[in-house]
Each structure stands twice: as structure tokens, then as C-alpha cells.
Amino acid sequence: MRLAVLAVSCGILVGQEPPAPPAQPAPPPVLEFNGKPLVVPFQCTDEDIQLAGLTCSEEDPCPIYVELSAVAGTANRVVVGGNLHSASVTMFSTLLASEDGGRTWREPHDRIRAAAVDRIQFLDADTGWAVGEKVQPLPQDPFLLLTTDGGKSWRQRPVFSDSAENRLGAIQQFAFTAKESGSLIVDRGSGADGDRYELYESPDGGSSWQFKQSSNKPLTLRRPSPVSTEWRLRVDSRTQAYHVERRSGERWTEAAAFAVKVGACKP
């Protein structure tokens, strides 16, 4: 009798299987480059259409495109960043990473609605940053994505404090000179209250940012983020694709390509 009471008190019925653990979300799909431009997966929902303010129909769907604007990497690890957008509205940010020189790709961070990633820096094989901001309806809430495992995983950190949500501004320049030491300049736009340009510094690898200086005249970092010399992006109007290319001596060779058009939104 005591055993039966104990079983019931623990929420277990004799002869009944314990409840199954909750289903885990499916891992992001892996894209494999075989010479044909890859198509970034995109499934438009009714919520996406509503929040973006799109007017789409079965007869006249809204085409969606990818725009890639940043690339960086070390050895065989390479990361590209950009956004998914319609003809008039930015839908989501996108970050794509490869650990095998461009043969296979995956998205290591969730897409951020109404945002874009436009700059990437790797300090060494493991440590890197990608920066961006929400761009709808105006550039605001700039952020960083941080990785310490070569781009396998990323965590998001805001430039401004949580109490400053929806604050106008876009990251104009950024650079890390060491794993824990970085700086950036935010352009708050010509219509912002106070000075237009603001300088921030981070003592902890980008996890937090401290205001240092503001000015109505453009500010410049002493050591801006270096431009990748091993990887580059090239858009080709003939193939309607972004080509990810790697330097090989004096030449550039294709490592992967991504189709500009990725799908369409319709009810």
C-alpha cells in the first residue's frame, strides 16, 4: 500500500509509460553547394505579411530577395551576413556560416525581424563579431552578434541599454583590437536629438558598451575594422547571384553562390 501511495504522489501511475519529453526544434537545414546558386530557405507567413505591411495576393505575390553585404573568415571558416527583403521592406536579418570552405552552409543564429547584418570581423579563428541594426521604419536598436567558437554559435548583445529600445541609430564603424577591447561609432541620423555621432567602447568583448563621446562632426576610429583580404562577395547580374570568393594567390576562386531571389509572399 505504501508503494502505491508513493507512486501516485510522484505523479506516476502503475502500468503507464512516463510522459514523452517535449519535442526539440528541428535543426536549421544544411545547404550544400554543388555549383548551382544556393537558395536561402524562406517561408512567408501571414504574420510576416501583416507586420511588414505588404499587399500580396495569389495573383500578385510579393517577391523576396536576399542581400549579402558582409563576409569574413579564417582558414576554411567563413561567415556572410545580410538581410531578406521585399521590393520595399526589409523582412529579416540573415547570417550564413560554413566550416568547410563554402561546401556546406547553415544559419547559426535566428533571423531578427526587420533587421540587417552589414559588417563582420574575426580577430582569430574562434573570436568574431557581426554588427547590424533594425532598419524598419528607420535604422534603430543597433546590436552585435558574438561568437567564440569560430562561428558555430552566436549570441546577441545590444549597443544601447534595454531601457533605450527603439532608439534611432546605425553602426557606422566598429573594430576590436583584442578579445575584450572594442569600439564603435553610431550614426543617429540627421534628425536625432543632440549630437549625431556617438562613440562607444566595450571592455568585455562586446557584451556591454559604455558611452565615451558625441559630436555633430563625423567621428573616426583610429583602427577601423579590417577588410577581409582572404574572402570577398561579388554580385553577378548574369547569374542573379552573390558569389562568395576566396583568394588563391593573385586570383579569386568561387567557393559558393547564393541566388538573389529566394521566394515570394502570398496569402
Sequence and secondary structure as in RCSB ss.txt:
>XXXX:A:sequence
MRLAVLAVSCGILVGQEPPAPPAQPAPPPVLEFNGKPLVVPFQCTDEDIQLAGLTCSEEDPCPIYVELSAVAGTA
NRVVVGGNLHSASVTMFSTLLASEDGGRTWREPHDRIRAAAVDRIQFLDADTGWAVGEKVQPLPQDPFLLLTTDG
GKSWRQRPVFSDSAENRLGAIQQFAFTAKESGSLIVDRGSGADGDRYELYESPDGGSSWQFKQSSNKPLTLRRPS
PVSTEWRLRVDSRTQAYHVERRSGERWTEAAAFAVKVGACKP
>XXXX:A:secstr
 HHHHHHHHTT  TT               EE SSS B       HHHHHHHT    SSS EEEEEEEEEEEEET
TEEEEEEEEE SS EEEEEEEEESSTTSEEB  S   BTEEEEEEEESSSS EEEEEEE SSSSEEEEEEEESST
TS  EEEESS GGGTT B EEEEEEEEETTEEEEEEE  TTSSS SEEEEEESSTTSS EEEEEESS    SS  
   SSEEEEEETTTTEEEEEEEETTEEEEEEEEESEEEEE  
